[in-house]
Amino acid sequence: MTMIRGTKRLTALFAVAAMSGGVIGLMGVPPAGAATGVVQISALTTTAGCSRMSDGTVRCSGLNNNGQNGDGTQNQSLSPVTVAGVGGIGDLSNVTQVVTGPDNACARISDGTAVCWGGNTYGQLGDGTKGNIRTTPVQVKDTDGIGPLTGIVSVTTGYYHTCALLTDRTVDCWGDNGYYQLGTGGNAQSSLPVKVKNGAGTAALPTVIGVSAGQYDTCAVVADHTARCWGTNNFGQLGTGNNAPTPLPKPVRNGKNTGNLTSISQISAGPEATCAVLASKTIKNEVRCWGSNQFGQLGNNGSASTNKPVAVKAVTGTGNLQNIVQVSTNGGANGDHTCARTKGNTAVCWGSNNYGQLGIGNKTLKRRPVVVKNGTGSATLGGISQILSGIISTCAVVSGQQARCWGYNSSGQFGNGSAHDSTRPVAANP
C-alpha cells in the first residue's frame, strides 16, 4: 500500500514504499552469478510475507492457508520457499517487484507483465476467474481477458483489490469493488482489469505517476504532484475534506481546505489513514497524514481524526518531522501504524504498537514518531534502504541485502524459522 518518486521516465522509476504495493524497487534483475540477497520486501500480512531476491526470484513464508506462498502447496512454512513459475513450471524469475494482500500476492515481471497467486474470492488475481485458490502464479490478463496485461510499471494490492500503473500513465484495477475502490464510478466487481476513470467519469484518470491501494480505497499521485483518492472514506482517509465515499477520484485537499494538497512526492494509503511525503523548496521532506487517529497513526501527538491533512510532529514533539524520503502506513483490526525512512537511512514509526510493530522494545502506543532501534536496543537501526509497514508488523531492507522485521510473527511470516513476535528488529527473510 504505497508508491512513487520521479515523473519523467516511468519505466526507470525506482521508489520504495507500500502493503501493498506501489512502485517498490523497480531495479531490474542483476546478471547471473551475482550474490543472492533481499532487495525488496513486501508488506507482511498476518499470515505471510514475501521478498524479491537479487537473482529475480521471490521467496515467501508463513501460514499459506490460501496458497499465498506460491509454492504449489497450502503447507505452512516458517522458512522461505521459492515461488513457482506460472502453472507450477520452474521458479518464478525476472521479478522486479512483489506485493502482498491479506491472502494473496502479485509480482511485476521485467517484461512489463504481472502474475498473482493465493486467494481469489473477489477476482483480485486478475486472471478472469474468482473464488478459486491459486497455489502457483497465474498471468494477469488484459481488459478483454485474451492476452496478458502489458506495459505495467508497478502493482499495488489492497485487501481484496489490485491496481497497476501503466506506461501510458493510466491505472487499471481489478477485484473487489464494494466500496468503489476500483475507481470506475460504480461498485461492480471485476476479475479482469478495468480502467480507473477521471473525476468526471468521462475518460481515464490521466498523468498518474504513482498509485497506492489501501484497504478499501486507492490513491494516486499525478504529474503536478497533487493526489486523487477514491473508495471508502468513513474515517476521512481520502483527504477530500469530508467523509463521504467516492466512486470516482477526487483531489486530496490541503490542511485548510482552501485548495489541493501540493508538492507530493510519495503517498501511502492505509486501511483507515493515508500519509504523504511533501517535498519542495520550502518544505523539507515533511509528512502529512489524514484519516483515523484512534491509535495515533497521524503522528501529530493527538487523537482526533480528520479528513484533511495534518503535519506529523518531529521526534522531539517540537516542529514537524523532516528529511523523510519514504512513508508507509498500514494496519488492521487491531490498529494502524506508520513508519518512515529518513535521508540518513534510519527509520521512525508511530501509532499502534500492540505487537511491537514500532520496533522500540515495548508495546506502548506512540502518538508521535519514535526512532526504531537495532536488535539489542543499544543504537538506532541504520543502513535502511526500504521500510514497509505490514498489518501489525514492520520490515526493512538493510545494508548487505538483508532484512529485519519486528512485530507480529505468529504465522512464521518473518521467514527466520520461528513463530515468535518481536518488539525489536530481528533477522528475517520473508
N, C-alpha and C positions, 0 to 999 in steps of 0.2 A: 504494500500500500504506500507507493512513493514515486519519485521521478526526477528530473531534468537539470541540465545545465548546458547552455550554449544554444545558438539559434541558426548558424549558417549552414552547417553540414550535418544533417540529421543522421546520415549513415555513419558518421565518425564520432557521434556523441559518446562521451564516457561520463556517466553520472551514477551516483550511488544514493540509495535511499530505501523504500518501500518496501507490510505482509505482502506485502504483497507486492510488491510489484514496483513498477515504474522503470525508468531507464537505469538499470543497475549493471555496471561492469561490462559494457559492451567493448571489450578489449580484444576480441578476436581469439584465435587459438594459436598457441605457441608451436614452434617447429617440433618435429619428432625428436625424442631424446632429451627434451627439457625435463628438469626435475618436477615431479608432480606434487602440488600443494593446493591449498584452498585459495582461490582468488575472488570468489564471491559467494555469499551465503544468503539463503532465503529466510524470510521471517518464520520463526518457529511457531507452530501451532501447538495445541495441547496434545497432539498425537504424533507429530512428525516434524522433521527438518531435512533440508537438502542443501548441498553445497555444489557449486561448479568448481571443478578441478582445473588445474593449469593445462592438462592434456586434452581439455574439451569434453571430458566425460562428466557425469553427475552422480553423486553418491547421496543416498538418503538413509535415514534411520528412524525408528520409532514404532508405534503401535501397529501400523499397516493394516488396520481393520478394513479399510476400503481400497487397499492396493496402492496407497499413496507413496510407497517406497519404490514402485515401478519395476520391481524385480521379477514379476510374474507370479508372485505369491501373495498371500494375506497373512504371512507369518511375521510376528513381532521380531525386531532386531535391535539390540542395544548397541551394535556396532554398525558402521556404514556398509551398505550394499550398493553395488553399481546398478544404475538404472539401465534396463534393457533397451534395445532398439525398437523401432516400430514393428509391431507384430511379434515381439519377443526375439527377433533375429539379432544376434550380436549385442554389442553395447551401444547405447545412445552416444553419438560423437558429434564433434564440431559445434558444441553448445556454446553460445555466447552470453546467455542469461538464464537463470532459473528462478521461479517464483512459486510460492505455495499458497493455497487456500486452506480452509479448515480440514478438508478431507481429499484434496486433490493438488496437483502441481502441474506447471507448464514450463516449457523451455523454448527459447528462441534459438534457431539454428543459424549458422553463418550464412546460409543462402537466402535468408530473409523469410523463411517459413517458421512454423511453430508446431510443437506437439504437446499434448496434455495427457495426463493419466490420473487414475483414482476415482473418487466418487463423481457421479454424473447425474444426480437427481433432477437437476434443472437444465441439463444440457450445457453445463459450464465447461465441458471439454471441447466443444465446438466442432464435433465431427458429424453433426446432423442427427445424433441419437440422444436419448436421455433415459435415465432410470437404470442404466446398466453400469456396474463397476468395471473399470478397465485397469487390470493389474500391470499392463505394459502400455507404453505410449501409443496414442493414435494421432493421426495427422489432423490439424485444424484445417477445415475446408473453407473455400471461398463462399461468398454470399449465395451462390447458386447451388452449392453442395456438389460441384462437379470435380474441381481440382483443389489443390492446396491454396490457402490464403497466402499471398506473396507480398513482398515489399514491407515486411514487418521490421520496424525499428526497435520496438520494445513491447513487452507484455506486462500486465499488471492484474492481479487477482483480488477480488473482493471475497465476501463469504461464499456466495454461490454464483458470481458472475465474473467474467474475464473480459479484459479490453486490450486492444492492440493499437499502438501508434504506427501509422504507415508513412512511407516515404513521401506521399503527397500531402502530408501534414493533416490528414483527417484521421478519425478514430473509428474503429469497428469494435463492437461489444457483443457478447453472447451470454446466454444463461438465464438466471432468474431476473425477473423484471417487475416483481410485485410491488416494488417501491420506486419504480421509474428509473432504476439505476443504469439502464441501457441508453437513456437519453434520446429516445425515439419520439417522445410525446405521448406514448401510450404505455400500457403495462403488460403487454403480451410477452410471454417467454419466447426465447429463440434458441434453438440448438445449433444454429448457424450464425455467423457474424452478420450484424446489421449496422448500418451507418449511424453514428451519433449526429443529430441534427443541430442546426444553429438555434438561437433563441427564439426565432420566429417560426421554426419548424418547416422552413421553405427549402432548405438545402443542407448540405453537410456543414458541420462546425469546421471553420477554416483555420489555417495557420497555427495549428497546435504544435507545440514544441515539447510537451511532456504531459503525461497522464498518470493519475494515481487513483486506484479503486479503494474505497473504504468498505465498510461492512455492507451497507445497502445504499451507498452513494458513490459518486465518482467526481473527480475534479481534474481540470486540465489547465495548463498554462499556455497562453497563446503568444504570438510573436511580439506584441507590445508589452509583454511581461505583466499583464493582468491575468486574472484567472476566471474560469467559468466552472460552476458546480451544478450537479443535478442529482435527484433522488430523494431519499428520506431526509427530513430536516427537523425532527422532533426536538432536538437539543440546540438547534441553530447551527449545526455543523456545516451548512453550506455557505454561511457567511453572507447571506443576502439581505440581512437587516430585518428578517422576520423568521418565523418557524414553520412556514408553510412548505409542504412537499413541492418539488419542482420537476415536472415531467421533461422539461427542456432546459438546456444550460442557461444559467443566469450569472451575471457578474458578481464576484465577491466584492463587497463594499469596504470602504476604509473604516477606521475606528469611529469616525464622527458621522458616518453615513451621508457624507456630502459628495461622494464620488467613488470611483472604483479604487480598490487597493492596487498600488503600482509597485514597480521595481522588484517583482517576484522572480527569484532565480531558481527556486525549488519548492515543491509542495508535497505534503504527505497527508492523505486522507485516512483517518482512523474511524473506529466504529461510532463514536459519539463526539469526536472533536477532530479538527483539522489544523495543521500548522504549516507555515510557510517561512522560508528564508527570504529576507529582503536585502538587496544589495544595490547601492547607488553611491554617488559621490558624497552624499550627506548621511547615508545610513550605512553603518559599518557592519554589514552582515548580521543584522538583528533578526529575531524570530517573532512572528505574530501568530497567535492561536485564537481559535473561536470554537464555540460549542459547549458541551457539558464541562463543568468544572467541579463535579462532585468529589473527585479524587485528586484535585489539584493539577489535572493534566494540562491546564492552560499556562501553568508556571508563573502566574502573576502574584503569587502569595495570597490569593483569595480563594473563595469557594463559590462565587456567583457565576452561573452560566451566562453566556452572552452569544447573540447571533451576529456580533460584529467583532473584528479582530482586536485583541489586546496584546500589549508588549510583554514578552517573557522577561522576568527580572534577572539581574545578574546573580551569581552565586552568593555574593555578599548581601543581596537584598537592596542595594543602592544602585540606581540606574538600571539600564537594560542589558540583557545578555548580548554580547557582541562577538565578532570574529567566528561566526558559525558558517560552515560550508555544507552541512547536510543535517536535515532533521528527519526523524522517523517517529511516527505516533501509531499506536496500536492498542489493542486491549480486547476484553471480552466481558462476560457477565460479572466477573469479579473485580472489574475496574480497569481504567485505562492508564497508560503511562506513555511518556515521550522521552526520547533521547536525542542528543545532537552531538555531532563531531565538530571539533574546533579546528582552526587553521593550524594549530600546533599538534594535530593528530592525537588529541586526548578526547574525552567524552564527558558530558554531563547528562543527567537524567532527572526527571521529576514526575510526580503523580503517584498512582497506586504502587504499593510495594509489598503486597501480601505474600508473595512468594520470593521476595528478594530480587525482583527484576530491575531494581535501580542499581544494584552492584555496589552497595556501600557496607555490606557486612551485617545488616539488620533488616527488619521488615517494617520499618516505620515509614508511613506515608509522608511525602515531601511536596509542599505546595510551591516551591521554587527550586531551581536547579541545584543539584549536588554533584560533586566530582566523583566519577567512577574510579575506584581504587583497583590495584592489582590483586592477585590471588591471595596474598598474605595481608592485605590492607595496609602495607607499610609505605606505599607510594602510589602515585597516580598511574593508571593503566595508560601506557603510551604506545606509539607506533601504529595507531589505528588508521586503516585506510577505508573502512566501511563500518557503519554501525546500523543495526536493524532491530527495531522493537518488534517482538512477537506478541502473541496474545497475552501471555503472562510470563514472558521470558525475554531476554535480550541477548544478541550475539554481536561479535565484532571480528573482523579480519584484522590481524595484527602483523607486524614485521615477520618476515620469513615464511609468508604464505601459511600462517597458522590461524586457527580460530579460537576464540574464547567465548564462552556462554555463561549466563547466570540466570537464576530464577527457576521456573518450573521445569522439571525433567522426569516426572513420574512415568512417562511413556518411553523413556530412553531416547528422546529426540536429540540430545546432545551428541549422541554417537560415540561416547567415550567408554562404553562398556558398563555404565552404571545407570540406575534409575533413581538417583538421589537429587533432590533440589539443592541449589546452592545460592547463598546470598552474596557470594563473591565470584569473580570470573574464574572459570576452570577451563583446562584444555578440552577442546571439543573437536568433533569432525562430523557434523550432521550429514 
